[in-house]
Amino acid sequence: MKSMNRMKAIMMKEIRQLSRDKLTFGMVIMIPLIQLLLFGYAINTDIRDIPVAVVDQSESTLGRLITESVKVTQVVNIKQYYPTVEEAEKAIQQGVVRAALVLPKDITQRVMQKRELGQWIVDGSDTMISAAILSLQTMPLADLDFDVRNTAKAKTFEVTLFYNPSRRSAVNIVPGLLGVILTMTMVLFTSSAIVRERERGNLELLITTPIRSFELMVAKIIPYIFVGLIQVLIILGLGYAIFDVPINGSLSQILFGTLLFISASLTLGLVISTIAKTQLQAMQMTIFILLPSILLSGFMFPYEGMPVIAQWIAEVLPATHFMRLIRGIVLRGADLMDLWRDTIWMIVFTLIGLFVASKRFKKSLD
């Protein structure tokens, strides 16, 4: 009986302590709720509205009807029209579109000769995107006003896969893995930076020094930048050596792009560190950020398959922009200027994060 009373006393103590720790109690509720919503609504392998371009060299009524027929499938969303194939290929490299439909000048003759009516040029680095476009390879066109019923055959369009013609998953996963690992480690390292100083009693020493809050925030993240670069070297090096992942972009572009993302992730961790009171809370908040960063960034599931609200959330996260950036540079040979929107966002995110963290950190024990 006395043993039960002692256990009851400790149990009541833990319950009261948990109820007073509002952040931990909130995480108990929010983490399963966010996971449920993400997997229930945001994660969708049935891809629709893939942004594509059209190069209609035929400039004919038949070409326009074929374009409309492709649009009706809802698999693709025609975003751009280009006069030349070269411009469409450049747009694919820059990530403006994921594929381009090329309709040749002799499209009428192709109908009569029962040949393929056009060609899809696809960014094959994402296997789910390429699989969705490949499903249009044999799409029927019998509902057109033109007499093309007899053209029903194995293929309606040719499909050319750029950057990953063999459709190997490792080609897409390895560069994306950089974003996941760097998010997990960089945010986790710095999220406990200020909290650790407080728990070890070192905050009093920092208060007595002449260092400013902004200087402290910058000094906290610089050592971890080198840690992140080591991780990049390991992942890309082994990915190239073991999985034969091509590195088509410039190493300097990879370096600069990675530095931007490391800085953004580290500042995010610093902001968390100024909010959390204990290292446990810092770890909980890191997990809260890590889950949507993995699920919404396009690492596992295509960005195009997510609902609009999930895409809005994804656009705030640095991991989403880095996924586009690193895959564009490594696989498509793009540069930071081609992917300037993602580049600018990570710079802005880093500056805002440093400003918020330095403002929240007060050189006092309160």
PyMOL commands that set and color helices and strands:
alter all, ss='L'
color gray80, all
select helices_A, chain A and resi 2-20+22-42+61-72+85-94+107-113+127-134+149-151+169-191+193-199+203-208+213-242+251-275+279-296+303-305+308-316+318-332+340-360
alter helices_A, ss='H'
color red, helices_A
select strands_A, chain A and resi 50-56+76-81+99-103+118-123+157-162
alter strands_A, ss='S'
color yellow, strands_A
deselect
rebuild
show_as cartoon
